[in-house]
């Protein structure tokens, strides 16, 4: 009898207390749920065991990465519907515990256990990082960066396209991803007021795009630092190909080990998310110490929404286990406060949340178009990680669950109060 999907739908709705907005297609070929809705495809009973042993986001992620669970139909729509059931409800642990006191819910859980088969937990997919404390030492940061960025430059070329910029693009209208990334780099260069001969430190320089842009378009002398050896090798070749070796130096170096300041300007684009809450003030103080008086910092950083009780914040399980080990997000207000505690004066904040959703959708399209090659270069599990991570992030930006901001700050000269900034806001030069 092909009845797994209707039974699953009934059990899940009993547990959640709300109708399931997705269809379910089970391993026996049965289907249940709203016609026309995306389908959650449960390929085998192992998917249920993963969810029972790790209810919520991590269990879903393990089932997805391993291929035990899939989606048929529009992935973004499916993730948007799941978001309201999993990500938003997972914060309410008290409600979950109260629900488990309900005899009908407990009976539904027992029914799900019976359907799942043998009780032993399946092993996590090979792509999962072993869980650990978020120490943010130089050694642990190198290891975390290596996990994320040393997937392979060829893989990133598929996802990012020719610009090789792994941060939110700036969409001023239509145009290509490469044009939007160029506009973002130019926006940052303008905010920093870069001029020929000035020294720029690009912290977390990636594959060298900001360093090359600043040197080629604005005549700056640039030092880019990264903890990824693969990134550094790629960036150095790009610098050489552009004929900019006399103006750009790429180092494999922790920003805490940079000692050749002062610099006229510092760009930190999509790097501060790796710093961690406990180390953030240190990060801000180090960058402040490397700037000349009157120097500018452009800090481009993803932010989360503040919580009523910040002590309850926990790192996203899927992102921590599969994407950014030890990555942490902070509310925008916390970031601004820490920068000012370190001695900066914050002069401008620009929220570009919608721009990141558009960027991520382009990256997902690139990955899907180059899927076969991406799988050959990494693994099918790794490619599935990236597709889920980027699509889910796009939905999170669209739903205002997370945002991204460019914070422009200056190191005000001691005793003078002179910022060197124009009187008119957003006239950077």
TORVODO-22540 format. One record per residue (C-alpha): residue in three letters; x, y negated, z. Coordinates in steps of 0.5 Angstrom, whole numbers, padded with zeros to 4 digits, always signed. Layout:
alaXYZ
...
% end
This chain:
unk+0000+0000+0000
unk+0003-0007-0002
unk+0001-0011+0004
unk+0008-0014+0007
unk+0006-0021+0004
unk-0001-0022+0007
unk+0002-0019+0014
unk+0008-0023+0014
unk+0004-0029+0013
unk-0001-0028+0018
unk+0004-0026+0023
unk+0008-0033+0022
unk+0002-0037+0022
unk+0000-0034+0029
unk+0007-0036+0031
unk+0007-0043+0028
unk+0000-0044+0030
unk-0001-0048+0023
unk-0003-0045+0016
unk+0004-0043+0012
unk+0004-0048+0006
unk+0009-0044+0002
unk+0007-0037-0002
unk+0011-0031+0001
unk+0013-0025-0004
unk+0015-0019+0000
unk+0020-0013-0002
unk+0014-0009-0004
unk+0011-0014-0009
unk+0006-0017-0005
unk+0004-0024-0005
unk+0000-0029+0000
unk-0001-0036+0001
unk-0003-0042-0003
unk-0003-0041-0011
unk+0001-0046-0014
unk+0006-0047-0008
unk+0013-0045-0008
unk+0014-0038-0006
unk+0019-0036-0001
unk+0022-0029-0003
unk+0023-0024+0002
unk+0028-0019-0002
unk+0028-0014+0004
unk+0027-0013+0011
unk+0034-0015+0013
unk+0031-0022+0012
unk+0026-0021+0018
unk+0032-0018+0022
unk+0036-0024+0021
unk+0030-0029+0023
unk+0029-0025+0029
unk+0036-0025+0032
unk+0037-0032+0030
unk+0030-0036+0030
unk+0030-0042+0026
unk+0035-0046+0022
unk+0041-0041+0023
unk+0037-0035+0021
unk+0034-0038+0015
unk+0041-0040+0013
unk+0044-0033+0014
unk+0038-0030+0010
unk+0039-0035+0004
unk+0047-0034+0004
unk+0046-0027+0004
unk+0041-0027-0002
unk+0036-0023+0003
unk+0032-0029+0002
unk+0030-0034-0004
unk+0026-0039-0007
unk+0022-0039-0013
unk+0019-0045-0016
unk+0022-0052-0014
unk+0027-0052-0009
unk+0026-0059-0006
unk+0019-0058-0005
unk+0020-0052-0002
unk+0025-0055+0003
unk+0021-0061+0004
unk+0015-0056+0006
unk+0020-0052+0011
unk+0023-0058+0014
unk+0016-0060+0017
unk+0016-0053+0020
unk+0023-0051+0022
unk+0028-0057+0022
unk+0023-0062+0026
unk+0019-0057+0030
unk+0026-0054+0032
unk+0027-0060+0037
unk+0021-0058+0041
unk+0024-0052+0045
unk+0019-0053+0050
unk+0013-0052+0045
unk+0016-0046+0043
unk+0017-0043+0050
unk+0010-0045+0051
unk+0008-0042+0045
unk+0011-0035+0047
unk+0007-0035+0053
unk+0001-0034+0049
unk-0001-0027+0048
unk-0003-0027+0041
unk+0004-0030+0039
unk+0007-0025+0043
unk+0003-0020+0039
unk+0005-0023+0033
unk+0012-0023+0035
unk+0012-0015+0036
unk+0009-0014+0030
unk+0014-0018+0026
unk+0019-0014+0030
unk+0016-0007+0028
unk+0016-0010+0020
unk+0023-0011+0021
unk+0025-0004+0022
unk+0032-0002+0026
unk+0033-0007+0031
unk+0041-0008+0030
unk+0043-0015+0028
unk+0046-0016+0021
unk+0053-0018+0021
unk+0053-0026+0019
unk+0055-0027+0011
unk+0063-0027+0010
unk+0062-0035+0009
unk+0060-0036+0016
unk+0065-0040+0020
unk+0066-0037+0027
unk+0063-0041+0032
unk+0068-0045+0037
unk+0068-0052+0041
unk+0068-0058+0038
unk+0075-0060+0040
unk+0077-0065+0034
unk+0085-0064+0036
unk+0089-0065+0030
unk+0090-0057+0029
unk+0082-0056+0029
unk+0081-0062+0024
unk+0086-0059+0019
unk+0083-0052+0020
unk+0076-0055+0019
unk+0078-0060+0013
unk+0081-0054+0010
unk+0075-0050+0010
unk+0071-0055+0007
unk+0075-0058+0002
unk+0080-0052+0000
unk+0074-0049-0004
unk+0078-0050-0010
unk+0079-0057-0014
unk+0076-0053-0020
unk+0069-0052-0016
unk+0069-0059-0014
unk+0070-0061-0021
unk+0063-0057-0023
unk+0059-0061-0017
unk+0062-0068-0017
unk+0063-0069-0025
unk+0069-0073-0028
unk+0069-0078-0022
unk+0071-0073-0017
unk+0068-0078-0012
unk+0065-0074-0006
unk+0061-0079-0003
unk+0054-0083-0004
unk+0054-0087-0011
unk+0051-0093-0012
unk+0045-0094-0017
unk+0044-0101-0019
unk+0039-0098-0025
unk+0040-0092-0029
unk+0046-0090-0032
unk+0050-0084-0031
unk+0053-0081-0024
unk+0060-0083-0026
unk+0058-0090-0027
unk+0054-0090-0021
unk+0061-0088-0017
unk+0065-0093-0021
unk+0060-0098-0018
unk+0060-0096-0011
unk+0068-0096-0011
unk+0068-0103-0014
unk+0063-0105-0009
unk+0067-0103-0003
unk+0073-0106-0007
unk+0069-0113-0007
unk+0067-0112+0000
unk+0074-0111+0002
unk+0076-0117-0002
unk+0082-0113-0005
unk+0087-0118-0009
unk+0094-0116-0013
unk+0099-0114-0008
unk+0095-0113-0002
unk+0096-0106+0002
unk+0090-0102+0002
unk+0090-0095+0007
unk+0085-0090+0004
unk+0083-0086+0010
unk+0081-0079+0008
unk+0082-0081+0000
unk+0080-0074-0003
unk+0082-0073-0010
unk+0084-0080-0010
unk+0079-0084-0014
unk+0078-0090-0009
unk+0086-0091-0009
unk+0086-0091-0017
unk+0081-0096-0017
unk+0084-0100-0012
unk+0091-0100-0016
unk+0088-0100-0023
unk+0083-0105-0023
unk+0085-0110-0017
unk+0093-0109-0017
unk+0093-0106-0010
unk+0098-0102-0007
unk+0095-0096-0004
unk+0097-0091+0001
unk+0092-0085+0001
unk+0092-0080+0007
unk+0088-0073+0007
unk+0089-0067+0011
unk+0087-0062+0005
unk+0093-0060+0001
unk+0089-0058-0005
unk+0086-0065-0005
unk+0093-0068-0005
unk+0096-0064-0010
unk+0090-0066-0015
unk+0090-0074-0013
unk+0098-0074-0014
unk+0097-0071-0021
unk+0091-0076-0023
unk+0096-0082-0020
unk+0101-0080-0025
unk+0097-0079-0031
unk+0094-0086-0030
unk+0101-0089-0029
unk+0100-0091-0022
unk+0106-0088-0018
unk+0109-0094-0017
unk+0103-0097-0014
unk+0099-0091-0010
unk+0102-0086-0005
unk+0098-0080-0003
unk+0100-0076+0003
unk+0098-0070+0007
unk+0097-0074+0014
unk+0093-0075+0020
unk+0090-0082+0020
unk+0093-0082+0027
unk+0100-0081+0025
unk+0100-0087+0020
unk+0105-0091+0023
unk+0107-0096+0017
unk+0102-0101+0018
unk+0100-0107+0018
unk+0095-0106+0012
unk+0091-0112+0009
unk+0085-0107+0008
unk+0082-0100+0010
unk+0077-0096+0007
unk+0074-0090+0010
unk+0069-0087+0006
unk+0065-0081+0008
unk+0071-0079+0013
unk+0068-0081+0020
unk+0063-0076+0020
unk+0069-0071+0022
unk+0072-0075+0027
unk+0067-0073+0033
unk+0064-0077+0038
unk+0069-0076+0044
unk+0074-0078+0039
unk+0071-0084+0035
unk+0073-0090+0040
unk+0080-0087+0039
unk+0079-0087+0031
unk+0077-0094+0031
unk+0082-0097+0035
unk+0088-0093+0031
unk+0085-0097+0025
unk+0084-0103+0028
unk+0092-0103+0030
unk+0094-0101+0023
unk+0090-0108+0020
unk+0093-0115+0020
unk+0090-0120+0023
unk+0084-0122+0019
unk+0084-0115+0015
unk+0078-0112+0013
unk+0075-0105+0015
unk+0070-0101+0010
unk+0067-0096+0014
unk+0062-0091+0009
unk+0059-0086+0014
unk+0053-0082+0014
unk+0048-0083+0021
unk+0043-0079+0024
unk+0037-0082+0028
unk+0038-0084+0035
unk+0034-0079+0040
unk+0031-0081+0046
unk+0035-0077+0050
unk+0042-0077+0047
unk+0045-0072+0052
unk+0040-0067+0048
unk+0044-0068+0041
unk+0047-0062+0038
unk+0050-0061+0032
unk+0046-0058+0026
unk+0047-0050+0026
unk+0047-0049+0019
unk+0052-0055+0017
unk+0057-0053+0023
unk+0057-0046+0021
unk+0058-0046+0013
unk+0059-0053+0011
unk+0063-0058+0016
unk+0065-0054+0022
unk+0066-0059+0027
unk+0062-0065+0024
unk+0058-0069+0028
unk+0053-0075+0026
unk+0052-0081+0030
unk+0047-0086+0030
unk+0048-0093+0027
unk+0048-0097+0033
unk+0053-0092+0036
unk+0058-0093+0031
unk+0057-0101+0031
unk+0058-0101+0038
unk+0065-0097+0038
unk+0068-0101+0032
unk+0066-0107+0036
unk+0069-0104+0043
unk+0076-0103+0039
unk+0076-0110+0037
unk+0073-0111+0031
unk+0068-0116+0029
unk+0062-0113+0025
unk+0060-0117+0019
unk+0055-0113+0015
unk+0051-0107+0015
unk+0048-0104+0008
unk+0044-0098+0009
unk+0044-0094+0002
unk+0040-0088+0004
unk+0036-0087-0002
unk+0042-0088-0006
unk+0045-0081-0003
unk+0039-0077-0005
unk+0039-0079-0012
unk+0047-0077-0012
unk+0046-0071-0008
unk+0040-0069-0014
unk+0045-0070-0019
unk+0050-0066-0016
unk+0045-0060-0015
unk+0044-0061-0022
unk+0051-0060-0024
unk+0052-0054-0020
unk+0046-0051-0023
unk+0048-0052-0030
unk+0055-0049-0028
unk+0053-0044-0024
unk+0056-0038-0027
unk+0063-0041-0027
unk+0062-0043-0020
unk+0060-0036-0017
unk+0067-0034-0021
unk+0071-0039-0018
unk+0068-0038-0010
unk+0063-0033-0009
unk+0055-0032-0010
unk+0055-0034-0002
unk+0059-0040-0003
unk+0055-0042-0009
unk+0049-0041-0005
unk+0051-0045+0001
unk+0053-0051-0003
unk+0046-0051-0007
unk+0042-0050+0000
unk+0046-0056+0003
unk+0046-0061-0002
unk+0039-0060-0004
unk+0037-0060+0004
unk+0041-0066+0005
unk+0037-0070-0001
unk+0031-0068+0002
unk+0033-0070+0009
unk+0035-0077+0006
unk+0029-0078+0003
unk+0025-0076+0009
unk+0029-0081+0013
unk+0032-0076+0018
unk+0039-0078+0016
unk+0042-0084+0013
unk+0048-0087+0010
unk+0051-0094+0012
unk+0057-0098+0009
unk+0059-0102+0015
unk+0064-0108+0014
unk+0068-0110+0020
unk+0074-0115+0021
unk+0080-0115+0026
unk+0079-0123+0028
unk+0086-0126+0029
unk+0087-0127+0037
unk+0085-0134+0040
unk+0082-0137+0033
unk+0076-0134+0032
unk+0077-0135+0025
unk+0074-0129+0020
unk+0077-0132+0014
unk+0070-0130+0011
unk+0066-0134+0006
unk+0060-0138+0010
unk+0055-0135+0005
unk+0053-0127+0007
unk+0055-0122+0002
unk+0059-0127-0002
unk+0065-0122-0001
unk+0071-0126-0004
% end
